[in-house]
Amino acid sequence: MEENKPAKLLHIVDDLKAEAVDDNLYEDVKNSKEQRFIGLDSASAKELVNNYHLDPMLNQTYVYDISSQSYILLDDEVEKHLSENRLEAYVTIFGYMGATSVEGEIVELTKKVKEKDKEGGITYKAVDVSAVEKKAMREDFSKTIYIKRNFGEKNIKSYEEIREYLIIRDLMNDVKLRNRLEELRYSSNQQLKGTYENRVTLTHNLESTWKLGAKVSATPIFKANVELQERCKHYTEVYFELKVSFD
């Protein structure tokens, strides 16, 4: 199952470079479980069109989004798209648990910038931004990343179905969600009651992906791809407060 796990990053390169990577002609660039290099006119590129409905172009990089089980273009909007999809995954799971309403909003945005650590590797450090920039960021992200939803009726899924969804969408690391699931499982009438709040990071696990992108963007194969180099210098962490009612 691990072998079939989608790579974190897909890099669209010309076919000659993709063949060179396949033939191990680049010392510092390899296809791996974490990233793949795909020729623009290759069969693999056609699979992206057919399986993920993408329109790959030369020098693009795609990030795998486990919340939507799809790939998203690594551009200036990627954090927003990742956040929107993870938020939808949360709303879906609450619906499966029998929630009557879900609402929430962004509570914090943190800008993180690439730095070298003591060992010469890459890390991302939170940096201060001005009040004006912080307000502009909040207004920009809040245009699409928000939720206010009422469920028409309870539609509670089985314990096995909910647990499978948590695993597939990488939500099992949320302790509060796991606790609600166990509470639902052992409740006398198989229903949850009351309201609960949960602060979540919608851009979870981005740092490991960005480190991967930053490292490969510095290799000779990407020396002309300034866009990837610039994009991997920073990212925005999105923290969200959810309020869920089961009454």
VOKE-86182 format. One record per residue: x, y, z of N, C-alpha, C, O, CB in turn. Coordinates in steps of 0.02 Angstrom, whole numbers, plus 50000, padded with zeros to 5 digits. Atoms other than C-alpha are relative to their C-alpha. Glycine has a CB too. Layout:
<<X,Y,Z>,<X,Y,Z>,<X,Y,Z>,<X,Y,Z>,<X,Y,Z>> ...
END
This chain:
<<50042,49939,50000>,<50000,50000,50000>,<50043,50063,50000>,<50027,50113,49968>,<49953,50000,50061>> <<49954,49943,49997>,<50145,50117,50040>,<50028,50017,49932>,<50040,50075,49916>,<50056,49986,50050>> <<49971,49989,50065>,<50214,50091,49865>,<49954,50040,49954>,<49977,50076,49910>,<50017,49933,49967>> <<50048,49965,50041>,<50055,50161,49789>,<49982,50069,50026>,<49941,50104,49996>,<49937,49958,49993>> <<50014,49935,49970>,<50052,50314,49900>,<50025,50056,49953>,<50082,50054,49931>,<50033,50007,50069>> <<49979,49946,50046>,<50055,50473,49792>,<50060,50039,50027>,<50067,50049,50087>,<49941,50048,49988>> <<49942,49960,49980>,<50216,50573,49793>,<49977,50069,50024>,<49926,50094,50002>,<50050,50008,49940>> <<50017,49933,49974>,<50214,50738,49889>,<50004,50053,49945>,<49962,50098,49942>,<50047,50019,50057>> <<49990,49951,50053>,<50278,50834,49738>,<50008,49966,49932>,<50039,49914,49926>,<50062,50044,50015>> <<49990,50021,50069>,<50266,50810,49551>,<50028,50059,49961>,<49999,50114,49962>,<49933,49975,49968>> <<49968,49947,50038>,<50383,50912,49441>,<49991,49985,49925>,<50010,49931,49902>,<50076,50007,50019>> <<50009,50008,50072>,<50338,50936,49257>,<50061,50029,49965>,<50073,50089,49967>,<49934,50034,49976>> <<49938,49979,50035>,<50498,50943,49154>,<49996,49976,49928>,<49950,49940,49909>,<50064,49971,50036>> <<50001,50024,50069>,<50542,50915,48972>,<50019,49926,50000>,<50051,49901,50047>,<50048,50042,49955>> <<49993,50073,50002>,<50550,50734,48917>,<50073,49977,50007>,<50087,49925,50037>,<49971,49973,49936>> <<49929,50019,49996>,<50741,50731,48899>,<50024,50001,50073>,<50062,49957,50094>,<50043,50047,49957>> <<49980,49996,49930>,<50764,50786,49080>,<49968,49943,50041>,<50000,49913,50084>,<49980,50068,50030>> <<50034,50054,49965>,<50635,50661,49141>,<50035,49933,49987>,<50043,49893,50033>,<49926,49996,49978>> <<49965,50061,50017>,<50726,50521,49048>,<50068,49998,50035>,<50091,49945,50056>,<50009,49994,49924>> <<49935,49997,49966>,<50892,50579,49122>,<49993,49984,50074>,<50036,49950,50103>,<50031,50070,49991>> <<50013,50017,49930>,<50818,50570,49297>,<49988,49925,50007>,<50014,49893,50053>,<49940,50041,50028>> <<50014,50072,49999>,<50751,50396,49260>,<50064,49958,49994>,<50070,49905,50023>,<49951,49981,49944>> <<49937,50036,50012>,<50925,50344,49203>,<50053,50016,50052>,<50111,49996,50046>,<50026,50016,49931>> <<49954,49983,49945>,<51004,50415,49363>,<50061,50040,49976>,<50117,50029,50000>,<50023,49937,50036>> <<49944,49960,50026>,<51110,50540,49265>,<50013,50062,50042>,<50064,50095,50035>,<49986,50021,49928>> <<49991,49943,49955>,<51084,50676,49397>,<50017,49973,50070>,<49979,49934,50098>,<49937,50046,50002>> <<49978,50026,49935>,<51179,50646,49559>,<49953,50022,50056>,<49941,49984,50103>,<50070,50024,50015>> <<50039,49972,49944>,<51066,50757,49666>,<49925,50002,49986>,<49888,50033,50024>,<50024,50070,50015>> <<50071,50001,50017>,<50897,50727,49581>,<49979,49928,49984>,<50005,49897,49938>,<49984,50047,49939>> <<50023,50069,50009>,<50806,50560,49595>,<49924,49997,50006>,<49894,50036,50043>,<50033,49953,50052>> <<50070,50016,49987>,<50630,50495,49578>,<49997,49960,50064>,<50038,49916,50077>,<49969,49960,49940>> <<50006,50033,49935>,<50571,50436,49748>,<49927,49997,50020>,<49883,50019,49983>,<50042,50037,50054>> <<50068,50002,49974>,<50417,50404,49853>,<49975,50070,50017>,<49915,50082,50022>,<49996,49955,50062>> <<50019,49933,49980>,<50420,50589,49898>,<49989,50046,49940>,<49947,50091,49943>,<50052,50030,50045>> <<50008,49956,50058>,<50439,50669,49726>,<50017,49963,49936>,<50058,49917,49934>,<50044,50063,50008>> <<49989,50030,50066>,<50434,50624,49543>,<50009,50055,49948>,<49983,50110,49954>,<49940,49954,49981>> <<49987,49954,50055>,<50495,50707,49384>,<49967,49971,49938>,<49985,49917,49915>,<50077,50011,49989>> <<50042,50027,50053>,<50372,50688,49241>,<50010,50040,49936>,<50005,50101,49935>,<49926,50002,50021>> <<49992,49968,50065>,<50403,50724,49058>,<49933,50027,49975>,<49882,49994,49982>,<50029,49951,49949>> <<50062,49966,50020>,<50275,50844,48984>,<49959,49958,49951>,<49898,49958,49954>,<50016,50067,49969>> <<50036,50038,50052>,<50232,50729,48838>,<49999,49925,50015>,<49987,49884,49971>,<50032,50011,49932>> <<49996,50071,49982>,<50249,50565,48933>,<49932,49971,50017>,<49882,50007,50024>,<50047,49991,50060>> <<50061,50035,49980>,<50118,50435,48976>,<49980,50020,50071>,<49920,50024,50086>,<50009,49924,49996>> <<50014,49980,49931>,<50133,50489,49159>,<49964,50067,50002>,<49920,50078,50043>,<50065,50005,50041>> <<50034,49935,50004>,<50081,50666,49112>,<49928,49991,49978>,<49883,50025,50003>,<50037,50048,49952>> <<50068,50014,50023>,<49930,50597,49021>,<49958,49971,50057>,<49897,49982,50060>,<50000,49952,49940>> <<50036,50028,49942>,<49884,50502,49181>,<49976,50056,50046>,<49923,50051,50076>,<50046,49951,50038>> <<50020,49943,49958>,<49880,50668,49274>,<49937,50032,49972>,<49893,50054,50009>,<50057,50052,50005>> <<50059,49971,50032>,<49754,50732,49148>,<49940,49955,50012>,<49886,49980,50030>,<50012,50009,49923>> <<50056,50046,49995>,<49646,50576,49156>,<49979,49987,50073>,<49920,49984,50088>,<50019,49934,49967>> <<50015,50019,49930>,<49659,50536,49343>,<49985,50058,50045>,<49945,50053,50092>,<50057,49960,50028>> <<50008,49944,49955>,<49669,50708,49420>,<49972,50063,49966>,<49965,50115,49997>,<50066,50016,50031>> <<50030,49944,50039>,<49596,50821,49283>,<50044,50062,50002>,<50020,50118,50008>,<49931,50017,50028>> <<49952,49944,50001>,<49753,50928,49278>,<50017,50018,49928>,<50002,49980,49881>,<50064,49982,50039>> <<49977,49978,50065>,<49824,51025,49132>,<50074,50018,50007>,<50092,50077,50006>,<49958,50061,49974>> <<49929,49986,49985>,<50012,51006,49161>,<50035,50040,49945>,<50024,50030,49886>,<50036,49935,50010>> <<49959,49959,50045>,<50131,51132,49084>,<50072,49996,50024>,<50086,49980,50081>,<49975,50073,49998>> <<49929,50004,49985>,<50319,51140,49077>,<50019,50043,50060>,<49996,50100,50066>,<50041,50020,49938>> <<49973,49966,49942>,<50408,51190,49239>,<49949,50010,50057>,<49962,50048,50104>,<50028,50067,49980>> <<50048,49997,49944>,<50253,51170,49348>,<50018,49947,50052>,<50047,49896,50036>,<49928,49990,49975>> <<49994,50048,49946>,<50258,51084,49516>,<49933,49993,50034>,<49899,50043,50047>,<50056,50021,50051>> <<50064,50013,49968>,<50107,51002,49596>,<50011,49969,50069>,<50057,49929,50079>,<49957,49953,49957>> <<49998,50025,49931>,<50078,50966,49781>,<49942,49952,50010>,<49886,49967,49991>,<49997,50059,50052>> <<50054,50047,49986>,<49980,50814,49835>,<49961,50023,50061>,<49989,50038,50113>,<50026,49928,50011>> <<50045,49978,49947>,<49830,50863,49941>,<49960,49940,50024>,<49914,49917,49990>,<49952,50057,49976>> <<50032,50060,49975>,<49775,50717,50049>,<49927,50012,50018>,<49887,49965,50018>,<50037,49973,50060>> <<50069,49985,49982>,<49615,50806,50101>,<49952,49991,49941>,<49896,49968,49951>,<49995,50071,50026>> <<50042,50007,50060>,<49547,50807,49923>,<50021,49942,49957>,<49990,49928,49905>,<50001,50064,49959>> <<49974,50058,50038>,<49647,50656,49863>,<50018,50021,49928>,<50003,49985,49880>,<49949,49943,49999>> <<49984,49974,50067>,<49713,50761,49718>,<50064,50041,50003>,<50093,50051,50057>,<49941,50042,49972>> <<49941,49957,50003>,<49858,50868,49660>,<49979,50072,49987>,<49932,50086,49950>,<50048,49976,49945>> <<50013,49928,50006>,<49861,51058,49672>,<50063,50035,49976>,<50118,50020,49999>,<49975,50030,50067>> <<49943,49963,50026>,<49973,51176,49575>,<50033,50040,50056>,<50000,50075,50094>,<49978,50047,49944>> <<49963,49962,49951>,<50110,51248,49683>,<50011,50071,49973>,<50059,50085,49938>,<50069,49965,50016>> <<49996,49930,50021>,<50078,51433,49653>,<49985,50044,50060>,<49987,50021,50117>,<49950,50015,49941>> <<50011,49954,49944>,<50039,51587,49756>,<49934,49988,50037>,<49923,50016,50091>,<50001,50071,49974>> <<50065,50013,49969>,<49864,51521,49797>,<49998,49932,50035>,<49945,49913,50061>,<49946,50004,49948>> <<50002,50070,49978>,<49914,51346,49854>,<49978,49992,50073>,<49940,49946,50088>,<50067,49969,49990>> <<50020,50006,49930>,<49895,51376,50042>,<49924,50008,50008>,<49893,49975,50050>,<50036,50052,50043>> <<50072,49990,49997>,<49718,51438,50013>,<49963,49938,49978>,<49915,49916,50011>,<49979,50060,49956>> <<50033,50060,50026>,<49669,51287,49910>,<50007,49941,50049>,<49958,49905,50060>,<50028,49981,49932>> <<49989,50053,49951>,<49746,51166,50035>,<49956,50010,50061>,<49927,49962,50088>,<50074,49997,50020>> <<50040,49984,49941>,<49656,51254,50178>,<49926,49988,49987>,<49891,49960,50029>,<50011,50072,50021>> <<50071,50009,50018>,<49488,51254,50089>,<49982,49925,50000>,<49930,49905,50025>,<49985,50031,49932>> <<50014,50071,50006>,<49500,51068,50054>,<50003,49965,50068>,<49963,49920,50082>,<50050,49967,49953>> <<49996,50031,49933>,<49554,51022,50231>,<49939,50021,50042>,<49913,49981,50081>,<50066,50020,50036>> <<50059,49977,49964>,<49412,51127,50301>,<49939,49959,49979>,<49898,49940,50021>,<49988,50075,49987>> <<50056,50041,50025>,<49289,51032,50190>,<50003,49929,50029>,<49952,49899,50044>,<50000,49997,49924>> <<49992,50067,49971>,<49361,50868,50255>,<49975,49999,50073>,<49942,49951,50094>,<50073,49977,49997>> <<50024,49995,49931>,<49327,50925,50434>,<49923,50004,50002>,<49891,49970,50042>,<50031,50062,50035>> <<50073,49992,50001>,<49150,50979,50392>,<49966,49933,49983>,<49916,49915,50013>,<49979,50054,49949>> <<50028,50065,50019>,<49117,50812,50307>,<50000,49951,50058>,<49950,49917,50070>,<50040,49971,49941>> <<49996,50048,49945>,<49177,50711,50456>,<49953,50017,50056>,<49925,49973,50088>,<50072,49996,50026>> <<50049,49981,49948>,<49072,50812,50577>,<49929,49981,49979>,<49888,49961,50020>,<50004,50076,50014>> <<50065,50021,50025>,<48922,50779,50466>,<49990,49926,50009>,<49936,49903,50028>,<49993,50018,49926>> <<50003,50073,49990>,<48962,50593,50472>,<49987,49983,50073>,<49956,49931,50088>,<50065,49967,49976>> <<50009,50013,49928>,<48963,50606,50663>,<49933,50025,50026>,<49916,50014,50084>,<50056,50034,50039>> <<50066,49978,49980>,<48791,50686,50665>,<49995,50072,50022>,<49948,50090,50058>,<49977,49958,50055>> <<50004,49929,49983>,<48829,50871,50682>,<49939,50033,49968>,<49918,50013,49913>,<50065,50037,49978>> <<50056,49962,50029>,<48684,50991,50656>,<50023,50065,49968>,<49991,50091,49923>,<49948,50015,50055>> <<49972,49939,50030>,<48792,51143,50618>,<50075,50004,50013>,<50100,49979,50063>,<49964,50063,50028>> <<49928,49988,49994>,<48973,51193,50591>,<50013,50071,49977>,<49990,50091,49923>,<50042,49948,49959>> <<49979,49934,50023>,<49045,51367,50584>,<50070,50014,50027>,<50094,49981,50072>,<49950,50055,50024>> <<49933,49984,49977>,<49214,51446,50604>,<50033,50053,49958>,<50006,50075,49907>,<50042,49937,50000>> <<49963,49947,50035>,<49343,51572,50549>,<50074,49994,50015>,<50095,49959,50062>,<49975,50069,50020>> <<49927,49997,49989>,<49529,51603,50535>,<50014,50037,50065>,<49986,50091,50077>,<50036,50034,49939>> <<49982,49966,49937>,<49604,51646,50704>,<50072,50026,49998>,<50090,50070,50036>,<49992,49952,50059>> <<49931,49978,50004>,<49785,51666,50653>,<50032,49980,49934>,<50018,49926,49907>,<50041,49972,50060>> <<49960,50015,50059>,<49900,51674,50502>,<50073,50013,50018>,<50090,50065,50046>,<49978,50043,49938>> <<49929,49993,49985>,<50087,51647,50521>,<50042,49993,49938>,<50039,49942,49903>,<50022,49949,50053>> <<49956,50003,50058>,<50212,51688,50386>,<50065,49967,50021>,<50097,49987,50070>,<50014,50071,49971>> <<49938,50036,49985>,<50360,51568,50384>,<50048,50007,49942>,<50029,49999,49884>,<49985,49926,50016>> <<49949,49986,50050>,<50522,51603,50292>,<50057,49951,50006>,<50077,49931,50061>,<50026,50073,50007>> <<49945,50049,50002>,<50660,51485,50238>,<50064,50028,50030>,<50083,50085,50018>,<50012,49978,49927>> <<49935,49984,49971>,<50821,51487,50337>,<50043,49938,50001>,<50019,49882,49993>,<49992,50029,50072>> <<49955,50057,49992>,<50974,51378,50355>,<50007,49985,50074>,<50015,50030,50115>,<50070,50014,49968>> <<49992,50018,49930>,<50986,51280,50516>,<50074,49991,50017>,<50117,50002,49974>,<49961,49936,50017>> <<49930,50004,49977>,<51145,51248,50617>,<50039,49947,49962>,<50100,49952,49955>,<50002,49984,50074>> <<49966,50054,50037>,<51183,51090,50517>,<50005,50015,49926>,<50030,49974,49887>,<49964,49934,50011>> <<49997,49982,50071>,<51167,51182,50351>,<49940,49977,49961>,<49938,49986,49900>,<50061,49972,49970>> <<50061,50021,50033>,<50997,51109,50314>,<49950,50057,49995>,<49967,50115,50007>,<49968,49941,50037>> <<50052,49950,50009>,<50834,51200,50281>,<49948,49996,50055>,<49927,49942,50075>,<49966,49991,49931>> <<50054,49996,49953>,<50708,51258,50408>,<49957,50060,49982>,<49978,50103,49943>,<50025,50004,50073>> <<50044,49943,50013>,<50562,51380,50407>,<49982,50032,50067>,<49957,49998,50113>,<49936,49980,49961>> <<50010,49965,49937>,<50548,51511,50543>,<49945,50053,49993>,<49941,50089,49944>,<50066,50034,50022>> <<50053,49949,49999>,<50398,51618,50589>,<50031,50069,50006>,<50078,50079,50044>,<49951,49987,50059>> <<49974,49932,49999>,<50429,51802,50557>,<49944,50049,50016>,<49885,50036,50002>,<50033,50018,49932>> <<50048,49948,49984>,<50343,51958,50619>,<49982,50039,49937>,<50025,50051,49895>,<50027,50048,50054>> <<50022,49958,50055>,<50240,52058,50495>,<49965,50061,50029>,<49941,50058,50086>,<49953,49962,49950>> <<50032,49939,49975>,<50170,52233,50512>,<49925,49990,50008>,<49896,49944,49979>,<50014,50058,49952>> <<50073,50004,49989>,<49992,52262,50570>,<49962,50009,49935>,<49910,49977,49925>,<49978,50054,50051>> <<50033,49988,50064>,<49947,52325,50397>,<50002,49936,49957>,<49952,49917,49927>,<50033,50059,49962>> <<49993,50061,50039>,<50015,52169,50312>,<49958,49943,50029>,<49928,49904,49993>,<50074,49979,49995>> <<50039,50052,49966>,<49933,52056,50441>,<49926,50007,49984>,<49891,49958,49971>,<50012,50002,50076>> <<50071,49988,50015>,<49764,52137,50411>,<49984,49982,49927>,<49932,49952,49913>,<49982,50074,50012>> <<50010,50015,50071>,<49784,52122,50222>,<49999,49925,49988>,<49959,49900,49949>,<50054,50033,49957>> <<49997,50073,50006>,<49830,51938,50238>,<49934,49969,50025>,<49906,49925,49993>,<50060,49971,50039>> <<50061,50026,49970>,<49680,51905,50350>,<49940,50011,49954>,<49899,49966,49944>,<49987,50033,50069>> <<50056,49985,50045>,<49559,51991,50231>,<50004,49957,49937>,<49952,49933,49913>,<50001,50075,49981>> <<49991,50038,50061>,<49632,51900,50081>,<49981,49926,50011>,<49943,49898,49972>,<50072,50005,49976>> <<50013,50071,49988>,<49627,51725,50156>,<49927,49988,50021>,<49898,49936,50005>,<50047,49973,50054>> <<50068,50009,49974>,<49457,51751,50239>,<49947,50003,49945>,<49889,49985,49956>,<49986,50052,50052>> <<50049,49997,50056>,<49374,51780,50069>,<49975,49931,49981>,<49917,49923,49961>,<50032,50034,49939>> <<50019,50068,50020>,<49373,51593,50037>,<50005,49949,50056>,<49973,49896,50052>,<50044,49978,49943>> <<49991,50048,49946>,<49424,51509,50199>,<49957,50019,50059>,<49978,50054,50105>,<50075,49995,50021>> <<50048,49989,49945>,<49272,51515,50312>,<49946,49946,49994>,<49941,49913,49942>,<49968,50072,49997>> <<50053,50050,50004>,<49126,51403,50353>,<49941,50019,50044>,<49951,50043,50100>,<50026,49931,50020>> <<50062,49994,49962>,<48945,51418,50410>,<49950,49955,49967>,<49920,49972,49916>,<49974,50075,50004>> <<50042,50050,50033>,<48844,51264,50373>,<49952,49968,50050>,<49971,49949,50106>,<50043,49947,49967>> <<50050,50035,49962>,<48683,51190,50440>,<49981,49936,49963>,<49968,49938,49903>,<49937,50044,50012>> <<50019,50064,50030>,<48644,51007,50408>,<49925,49991,50007>,<49896,50001,50060>,<50039,49941,50033>> <<50073,50008,50000>,<48464,50970,50361>,<49976,49949,50050>,<49925,49959,50083>,<49976,49982,49933>> <<50019,50052,49953>,<48457,50812,50463>,<50063,49959,50017>,<50112,49959,49980>,<49944,49955,49972>> <<49943,50041,49980>,<48573,50695,50556>,<50007,49940,49953>,<49957,49907,49936>,<49993,49976,50073>> <<49987,50056,50044>,<48654,50566,50445>,<50063,49965,50025>,<50116,49970,49994>,<50007,50022,49924>> <<49943,50028,49966>,<48768,50469,50559>,<50025,49937,49965>,<49987,49890,49953>,<49983,49984,50073>> <<49969,50058,50031>,<48888,50347,50478>,<50023,49950,50053>,<50023,49966,50113>,<50060,50022,49956>> <<49976,50051,49953>,<48953,50187,50557>,<50069,50018,50025>,<50105,50058,49996>,<50000,49931,49967>> <<49933,49989,49971>,<49107,50185,50667>,<50054,49984,49949>,<50102,50022,49941>,<50010,49956,50063>> <<49950,50021,50049>,<49204,50092,50531>,<50006,50050,49943>,<50061,50065,49920>,<49983,49931,49973>> <<49999,49952,50054>,<49155,50217,50396>,<50034,50065,50020>,<50074,50093,49983>,<49929,50015,49976>> <<49970,49938,49975>,<49203,50367,50502>,<50076,49992,50010>,<50115,50035,49991>,<49967,50023,50066>> <<49929,50013,49988>,<49369,50290,50554>,<50039,49995,49935>,<50094,50021,49930>,<50008,49936,50041>> <<49968,50005,50065>,<49411,50247,50374>,<50011,50068,49969>,<50063,50082,49940>,<49959,49954,49954>> <<49994,49933,50028>,<49377,50426,50320>,<50056,50039,50035>,<50095,50074,50003>,<49933,50038,50006>> <<49947,49966,49962>,<49490,50492,50460>,<50069,49977,49976>,<50114,50018,49969>,<49991,49987,50075>> <<49936,50027,50022>,<49630,50378,50403>,<50018,50024,49930>,<50073,50049,49918>,<50000,49924,50002>> <<49988,49982,50070>,<49613,50413,50217>,<50016,50075,49992>,<50059,50093,49952>,<49940,49983,49957>> <<49990,49928,50006>,<49606,50602,50242>,<50052,50027,50049>,<50059,50088,50057>,<49935,50037,50011>> <<49946,49981,49954>,<49748,50603,50370>,<49975,50045,50057>,<50005,50095,50073>,<50055,50036,49961>> <<50028,49963,49944>,<49638,50665,50513>,<50006,49962,50066>,<49983,49986,50118>,<49927,50016,49987>> <<49994,50040,49939>,<49680,50528,50638>,<50047,50030,50051>,<50046,50011,50110>,<50023,49931,49982>> <<49955,49968,49953>,<49814,50638,50714>,<49966,50055,50042>,<49996,50084,50087>,<50059,50030,49963>> <<50038,49952,49961>,<49678,50755,50779>,<49969,49964,50060>,<49921,49926,50053>,<49944,50035,49956>> <<50022,50036,49940>,<49653,50694,50958>,<49927,50013,50016>,<49891,49967,50035>,<50043,50021,50060>> <<50070,49984,49985>,<49487,50784,50980>,<49952,49963,49954>,<49899,49940,49976>,<49989,50076,49995>> <<50042,50038,50046>,<49416,50702,50826>,<49997,49926,50021>,<49944,49896,50020>,<50026,50006,49928>> <<49999,50070,49978>,<49471,50531,50887>,<49958,49991,50063>,<49923,49941,50071>,<50072,49977,50012>> <<50039,50004,49939>,<49394,50566,51056>,<49925,50003,49986>,<49886,49966,50016>,<50019,50057,50048>> <<50071,49996,50018>,<49228,50616,50977>,<49976,49935,49969>,<49920,49913,49980>,<49988,50059,49952>> <<50018,50063,50033>,<49230,50458,50874>,<49989,49945,50053>,<49940,49908,50049>,<50055,49978,49951>> <<50008,50050,49947>,<49255,50349,51029>,<49939,50015,50043>,<49904,49969,50065>,<50063,49996,50043>> <<50059,49980,49962>,<49123,50448,51122>,<49937,49979,49963>,<49889,49954,49994>,<50000,50077,50012>> <<50057,50020,50040>,<49002,50417,50979>,<49991,49924,50001>,<49936,49898,50005>,<50008,50024,49927>> <<50001,50073,50003>,<49047,50233,50973>,<49969,49969,50063>,<49931,49920,50059>,<50071,49973,49992>> <<50022,50030,49938>,<49009,50202,51156>,<49941,50036,50033>,<49921,50020,50089>,<50057,49997,50049>> <<50058,49966,49972>,<48863,50322,51182>,<49940,49954,50001>,<49934,49910,49958>,<49984,50065,49961>> <<50057,50046,49992>,<48701,50240,51238>,<49953,50000,49941>,<49925,49948,49924>,<49961,50019,50062>> <<50046,49997,50058>,<48600,50301,51089>,<50035,50013,49934>,<50004,50032,49885>,<49949,50055,50012>> <<49961,49992,50061>,<48742,50312,50961>,<49994,50071,49972>,<49991,50080,49911>,<49979,49949,49948>> <<50003,49930,50022>,<48731,50503,50956>,<50042,50043,50047>,<50049,50029,50106>,<49927,50024,49999>> <<49964,49951,49960>,<48837,50648,51014>,<49953,50057,50017>,<49906,50072,49980>,<50062,50026,49962>> <<50040,49943,49978>,<48763,50795,51109>,<50046,50058,50019>,<50105,50049,50033>,<49954,49981,50059>> <<49963,49941,49978>,<48818,50972,51149>,<50038,50034,49944>,<50031,50017,49885>,<50048,49981,50054>> <<49959,49962,50047>,<48939,51092,51065>,<50074,49992,50018>,<50091,49978,50076>,<49979,50075,49998>> <<49928,50005,49984>,<49126,51089,51050>,<50039,50042,49951>,<50019,50052,49893>,<50023,49926,49998>> <<49957,49957,50041>,<49266,51198,50984>,<50066,49964,49989>,<50090,49927,50032>,<50011,50068,50034>> <<49936,50032,50016>,<49425,51143,50900>,<50041,50047,49956>,<50019,50069,49903>,<49989,49932,49965>> <<49954,49960,50041>,<49573,51245,50839>,<50043,49953,49960>,<50075,49908,49988>,<50044,50047,50046>> <<49964,50046,50044>,<49654,51162,50689>,<50048,50039,49955>,<50038,50098,49942>,<49950,49959,49958>> <<49954,49971,50049>,<49799,51195,50573>,<49980,49973,49931>,<49989,49914,49917>,<50075,49982,50017>> <<50024,50022,50066>,<49729,51189,50397>,<50056,49985,49952>,<50048,49947,49904>,<49954,50052,49971>> <<49942,50011,50044>,<49901,51193,50317>,<50048,49952,50034>,<50108,49966,50039>,<50036,50068,49983>> <<49958,50047,49963>,<49966,51041,50412>,<50052,49968,49955>,<50041,49958,49895>,<49956,49945,50033>> <<49946,50036,50035>,<50130,50958,50361>,<50029,50036,49940>,<50061,50005,49898>,<49975,49934,49978>> <<49973,49964,50058>,<50176,51096,50240>,<50076,50007,50002>,<50109,50007,49950>,<49969,50069,49996>> <<49928,49987,49996>,<50352,51121,50306>,<50041,49945,49967>,<50089,49959,49932>,<50021,50007,50073>> <<49962,50055,50030>,<50413,50948,50254>,<49996,50003,49924>,<50045,49988,49889>,<49975,49932,50026>> <<50008,49995,50073>,<50343,50975,50079>,<50040,50059,49973>,<50072,50053,49920>,<49926,50008,49982>> <<49963,49941,50023>,<50418,51149,50064>,<50075,49989,50003>,<50112,50013,49960>,<49981,50061,50043>> <<49929,50016,49996>,<50588,51086,50121>,<50021,49959,49940>,<50075,49970,49911>,<50016,49961,50066>> <<49986,50042,50058>,<50581,50956,49984>,<50004,50043,49937>,<50049,50034,49896>,<49946,49946,49993>> <<50001,49956,50058>,<50536,51088,49855>,<50059,50048,49999>,<50089,50059,49946>,<49937,50039,49998>> <<49944,49953,49996>,<50668,51210,49916>,<50066,49966,49982>,<50109,49995,49948>,<50004,50031,50070>> <<49938,50036,50013>,<50804,51079,49909>,<50008,49984,49926>,<50062,49995,49898>,<50002,49935,50041>> <<49994,50018,50070>,<50765,51021,49733>,<50004,50062,49955>,<50033,50059,49901>,<49941,49956,49978>> <<49998,49939,50040>,<50741,51200,49670>,<50070,50029,49994>,<50084,50069,49950>,<49953,50052,50029>> <<49932,49975,50001>,<50924,51233,49708>,<50047,49956,49958>,<50106,49971,49952>,<50027,50004,50070>> <<49959,50045,50040>,<50986,51091,49596>,<50005,50026,49928>,<49963,50064,49906>,<49972,49929,50001>> <<49991,49976,50069>,<51052,51119,49417>,<49941,49989,49954>,<49929,50030,49910>,<50060,49967,49970>> <<50056,50014,50044>,<50899,51040,49338>,<49946,50055,50003>,<49907,50063,49957>,<49969,49933,50018>> <<50050,49947,49991>,<50795,51185,49406>,<50031,50070,50000>,<49999,50117,50024>,<49962,49989,50065>> <<49966,49935,49996>,<50920,51327,49385>,<49962,50055,49964>,<49969,50114,49981>,<50069,49993,49971>> <<50038,49949,50038>,<50804,51415,49260>,<49930,50010,50028>,<49894,50054,50006>,<49996,49980,49926>> <<50068,49995,49973>,<50646,51388,49364>,<50000,50047,50061>,<49996,50025,50118>,<49974,49929,50020>> <<49998,49949,49947>,<50650,51550,49463>,<49936,50000,50041>,<49937,50013,50101>,<50012,50069,49970>> <<50065,49999,49966>,<50466,51536,49505>,<49997,49949,50058>,<49973,49965,50112>,<49943,49985,49951>> <<49999,50051,49947>,<50490,51374,49604>,<50047,50021,50056>,<50031,50011,50115>,<50020,49932,49971>> <<49951,49978,49950>,<50643,51444,49692>,<49970,50053,50045>,<49978,50051,50106>,<50063,50026,49966>> <<50030,49946,49962>,<50548,51600,49746>,<49942,49974,50044>,<49935,49994,50101>,<49975,50055,49954>> <<50058,50023,49963>,<50391,51506,49798>,<50019,49959,50061>,<49983,49959,50111>,<49955,49958,49955>> <<49979,50042,49945>,<50487,51388,49911>,<50038,50038,50054>,<50062,50008,50102>,<50042,49944,49975>> <<49967,49960,49948>,<50563,51532,50009>,<49955,50015,50059>,<49980,50034,50112>,<50025,50065,49970>> <<50046,49982,49946>,<50407,51555,50114>,<49933,49965,49991>,<49917,49942,49936>,<49990,50075,50004>> <<50070,50023,50005>,<50232,51494,50153>,<49962,50029,50060>,<49992,50055,50107>,<49995,49922,49999>> <<50043,49973,49947>,<50085,51544,50264>,<49964,49943,50035>,<49930,49903,50004>,<49950,50051,49972>> <<50036,50050,49959>,<50020,51435,50406>,<49932,50029,50018>,<49926,50087,50038>,<50041,49982,50065>> <<50069,49977,49989>,<49831,51446,50427>,<49970,49963,50060>,<49963,49902,50059>,<49957,49989,49937>> <<50031,50029,49940>,<49752,51418,50599>,<49926,50020,50001>,<49909,50078,49989>,<50036,50023,50065>> <<50072,49991,50007>,<49563,51399,50608>,<49964,49975,50062>,<49982,49924,50090>,<49973,49963,49938>> <<50040,50019,49942>,<49436,51392,50749>,<49932,49974,49976>,<49894,50010,49943>,<49990,50060,50049>> <<50064,50032,50019>,<49289,51272,50722>,<49953,49997,50061>,<49975,49982,50116>,<50012,49930,49972>> <<50051,50007,49949>,<49127,51276,50822>,<49947,49952,49973>,<49916,49966,49922>,<49969,50069,50021>> <<50043,50054,50025>,<49022,51119,50805>,<49944,49986,50050>,<49957,49980,50110>,<50040,49937,49986>> <<50058,50017,49957>,<48848,51083,50873>,<49971,49933,49979>,<49963,49919,49920>,<49946,50055,49997>> <<50032,50065,50013>,<48772,50910,50889>,<49928,49999,50026>,<49896,49947,50027>,<50041,49944,50033>> <<50068,49995,49973>,<48607,50972,50964>,<49949,50018,49946>,<49889,50024,49960>,<49997,50052,50057>> 
END
